[in-house]
Amino acid sequence: MDQQRSAAPQRPASRLAVGVVSAGRVGSIVGAALTRAGHRVVAASAVSDASLARAARHLPGAEVLPAPDVVAASELVLVAVPDDAIAPLVASLPVRPGQIWVHTSGALGADVLRPARDAGALTIALAPAMTFTGRDEDLERLAGVSWAVTGEAEARFVGEALVLEMGGDPEHVDEADRARYHASLVYAANHLMTLVNDATEQLRAIGVANPQRLLSPLVSASLDNALRHGDAGLTGPVSRGDAGTVARHLDALAGTGIEDVYRTMARRTAERALASGRLKSADAEGLLEVLANAEKEETP
């Protein structure tokens, strides 16, 4: 067993024949990254015009085939379909013992590929911590990105080797932790997008001509501070316990649709500021009272 494990990371170096199911935003880019690492994408499934265009652009050497034929032509099967579609799709496809099956869902572990594993395939959950927009720069953004790797024994080593070949940084995540891992990424990335877009709309509503330009240095600096300094990088009225300013904010945002989100985030920010010592208990009293009073006023 030890001998098998020590040899496992070398397995991808054999230049695998890769099949992509399907050539969506993620599958086409990860397939292109595998091609750049020296593997051969020999086939891909694509139905929509957008997927066909992506296959032609990012996987030019791949033959467009139905999913079962893609699997039959491949040594490495890359499953890049929506999360809820993975299990039924895998159960419906032919599996050849000795194949490597990989899916790219952040939220699911390798267990969703159990039908392939039971049929003799090596199964790996391999998800990059990156957002995919469908633009050409997605491939370049993969360089240096962390990838969540979940798999048993040899599968995990093969997954780590594939990530390293693509220029990424493998991060082992246990099967039971995948949902929490993915929720953390969504909380940070998707919710940040919503917060920034909400703020942009508020600025545009009061006549700011280019709110994106106004927000860019502020948001970029705040993100940098959070990543480099944690709670110590917090600034603003909540960290100062400035209850009057927060109350004025809530009044100004009434009827905009985001006042409840502001209140929830202000409370969570206060909790973190208190726990880290950034906000003193005495300074927090008035702030928390403002937030509590606002909730009481809305309760019928």
Stockholm file with secondary structure:
# STOCKHOLM 1.0

chainA/1-300         MDQQRSAAPQRPASRLAVGVVSAGRVGSIVGAALTRAGHRVVAASAVSDASLARAARHLPGAEVLPAPDVVAASELVLVAVPDDAIAPLVASLPVRPGQIWVHTSGALGADVLRPARDAGALTIALAPAMTFTGRDEDLERLAGVSWAVTGEAEARFVGEALVLEMGGDPEHVDEADRARYHASLVYAANHLMTLVNDATEQLRAIGVANPQRLLSPLVSASLDNALRHGDAGLTGPVSRGDAGTVARHLDALAGTGIEDVYRTMARRTAERALASGRLKSADAEGLLEVLANAEKEETP
#=GR chainA/1-300 SS CHHHHHHGGGGGGGTCEEEEECCSHHHHHHHHHHHHTTCEEEEEECCSHHHHHHHHHHCTTCEECCHHHHHHTCSEEEECSCHHHHHHHHHHSCCCTTCEEEECCSSCCGGGGHHHHHTTCEEEEEEESCCCCSSTHHHHHTTTCEEEEECSTHHHHHHHHHHHHTTCEEEECCGGGHHHHHHHHHHHHHHHHHHHHHHHHHHHHTTCSCHHHHHHHHHHHHHHHHHHHGGGGCCSHHHHTCHHHHHHHHHHHTTSSCHHHHHHHHHHHHHHHHHHTSSCHHHHHHHHHHHHHHHHHHCC
#=GC SS_cons         CHHHHHHGGGGGGGTCEEEEECCSHHHHHHHHHHHHTTCEEEEEECCSHHHHHHHHHHCTTCEECCHHHHHHTCSEEEECSCHHHHHHHHHHSCCCTTCEEEECCSSCCGGGGHHHHHTTCEEEEEEESCCCCSSTHHHHHTTTCEEEEECSTHHHHHHHHHHHHTTCEEEECCGGGHHHHHHHHHHHHHHHHHHHHHHHHHHHHTTCSCHHHHHHHHHHHHHHHHHHHGGGGCCSHHHHTCHHHHHHHHHHHTTSSCHHHHHHHHHHHHHHHHHHTSSCHHHHHHHHHHHHHHHHHHCC
//
